Amino acid sequence: MAYWLMKSEPDVFGIDHLAAMPDGTDHWDGIRNYQVRNMIRDRMQPGDQALFYHSNTKPPGIAGLMEIVSEPYIDHTAFDPEAKYYDPKSDPDKPRWYMVDVRYTRHFDRYIPLDELKQRPELAEMKLVQKGNRLSIMPVTEDEWQAILAMEKEGA
């Protein structure tokens, strides 16, 4: 099992949106970065766990947990000219983009803002808190995962 941090804007698709989906499950589409695509396509597996991170909000931070519940598969929205994430250069015979299905696990007992994550020495190596890391999905080590779960209980 691997651990991930997956970012989404809460006004576009936040943790509340995922929780409200049938069975709390939806596809995670719209990835248009090759490095992130490779992580989805080559490394994500059902059973992996993910932190649901709210980005482009004040303050950004971790809102809760979800689980990867499908094998990676072709992001069909790339082929639909009416879709938000349409990519006219993507070819169904040689697809560029992939996605996975995710299932809501739970909201955190408290929201953990990015500024608080940055203050923790045990998270100093976490990709999220390092300068220049703006990827929408990033791996999380088991130690980082456990540190964040412990932070949730502080002051809750």
C-alpha positions in Angstrom: 0.0 0.0 0.0 1.2 3.5 -0.9 0.2 6.9 0.5 -0.6 10.0 -1.5 -1.6 13.6 -1.1 -4.2 14.7 -3.8 -5.1 18.3 -4.3 -8.4 19.8 -5.4 -10.0 23.2 -5.1 -12.8 22.9 -2.6 -15.2 25.1 -4.6 -14.6 22.9 -7.7 -14.5 19.5 -6.1 -13.9 19.3 -2.4 -14.1 16.6 0.2 -17.8 17.4 0.8 -18.5 16.8 -2.9 -16.8 13.4 -2.8 -18.6 12.4 0.4 -21.9 13.3 -1.3 -21.3 11.1 -4.3 -23.1 7.7 -4.5 -21.0 5.3 -2.3 -18.7 8.3 -1.7 -16.9 7.4 -4.9 -15.9 9.3 -8.0 -13.2 9.4 -10.6 -10.2 11.7 -10.1 -9.9 13.3 -13.6 -8.3 16.3 -15.2 -4.6 15.4 -14.6 -2.7 17.1 -17.4 0.9 16.9 -16.0 3.1 14.1 -17.2 4.9 13.5 -13.9 1.6 13.2 -12.1 0.2 11.0 -15.0 3.1 8.7 -14.5 2.4 8.3 -10.8 -1.2 7.5 -11.5 -0.5 5.1 -14.4 2.5 3.4 -13.0 2.2 3.5 -9.2 -1.3 4.0 -7.9 -3.2 0.8 -6.9 -6.5 -0.1 -5.2 -6.1 0.1 -1.5 -3.6 3.0 -1.5 -4.6 5.7 0.9 -4.7 9.5 0.2 -4.9 12.7 2.0 -7.6 15.0 0.5 -5.9 18.4 0.3 -7.9 21.6 -0.4 -5.8 23.9 -2.6 -6.3 27.5 -3.9 -8.3 28.4 -0.8 -7.5 30.3 2.4 -5.9 28.6 4.1 -5.0 25.6 2.0 -4.7 22.4 4.0 -5.7 18.7 4.6 -9.4 18.1 5.0 -9.6 14.3 5.3 -8.9 10.9 3.9 -9.9 8.9 0.8 -8.9 5.6 -0.7 -7.9 4.6 -4.3 -10.5 2.0 -5.3 -9.7 1.3 -9.0 -6.8 0.4 -11.2 -5.6 3.3 -13.3 -7.6 3.7 -16.5 -7.7 6.0 -19.5 -9.1 9.5 -18.8 -11.9 9.6 -21.3 -12.6 13.3 -20.7 -9.5 14.0 -22.8 -11.4 12.9 -26.0 -14.6 14.8 -25.4 -14.6 18.3 -27.0 -17.4 19.3 -24.5 -15.4 18.3 -21.5 -13.5 20.7 -19.2 -10.3 18.6 -19.6 -10.5 18.0 -23.3 -7.1 17.5 -24.9 -7.2 17.7 -28.8 -3.8 16.1 -29.0 -4.8 13.0 -27.0 -5.5 9.9 -29.1 -7.7 7.0 -28.0 -5.3 4.6 -29.6 -2.3 6.2 -27.7 -3.9 7.8 -24.7 -1.9 10.4 -22.8 -4.0 10.8 -19.6 -5.1 8.4 -16.9 -7.3 8.6 -13.8 -8.4 6.5 -10.8 -11.5 6.2 -8.8 -11.4 7.4 -5.2 -13.7 6.7 -2.3 -14.3 9.0 0.6 -13.1 7.7 3.9 -13.7 10.5 6.4 -13.2 14.2 7.2 -10.4 14.9 9.6 -11.5 15.8 13.1 -9.9 19.2 12.4 -8.6 20.8 9.2 -4.8 20.9 9.1 -3.6 24.1 7.4 -0.4 24.2 5.2 1.3 26.7 7.6 1.0 24.2 10.4 2.4 21.4 8.2 5.4 23.6 7.4 6.2 24.1 11.0 6.7 20.4 11.8 10.3 19.2 11.7 9.1 15.7 11.0 7.5 16.9 7.7 10.5 19.0 6.5 11.2 16.5 3.7 7.6 16.2 2.7 7.2 17.3 -1.0 4.2 19.5 -0.1 6.2 21.8 2.1 9.2 22.1 -0.1 9.6 25.2 -2.4 8.7 24.7 -6.0 6.6 21.6 -5.5 3.2 22.4 -7.0 2.1 19.0 -8.3 -1.5 18.1 -7.8 -0.6 14.6 -6.6 2.5 13.7 -4.6 3.7 10.6 -2.7 3.7 10.6 1.1 5.9 8.4 3.1 4.5 6.2 5.9 6.3 8.4 8.5 4.8 11.5 7.1 1.3 9.8 7.0 1.6 8.8 10.6 2.8 12.3 11.7 -0.2 13.9 9.9 -2.7 11.5 11.5 -1.1 12.3 14.9 -1.5 16.1 14.2 -5.2 15.6 13.5 -5.7 14.6 17.1 -3.8 17.6 18.5 -6.3 20.3 19.6 -9.3 18.4 18.1 
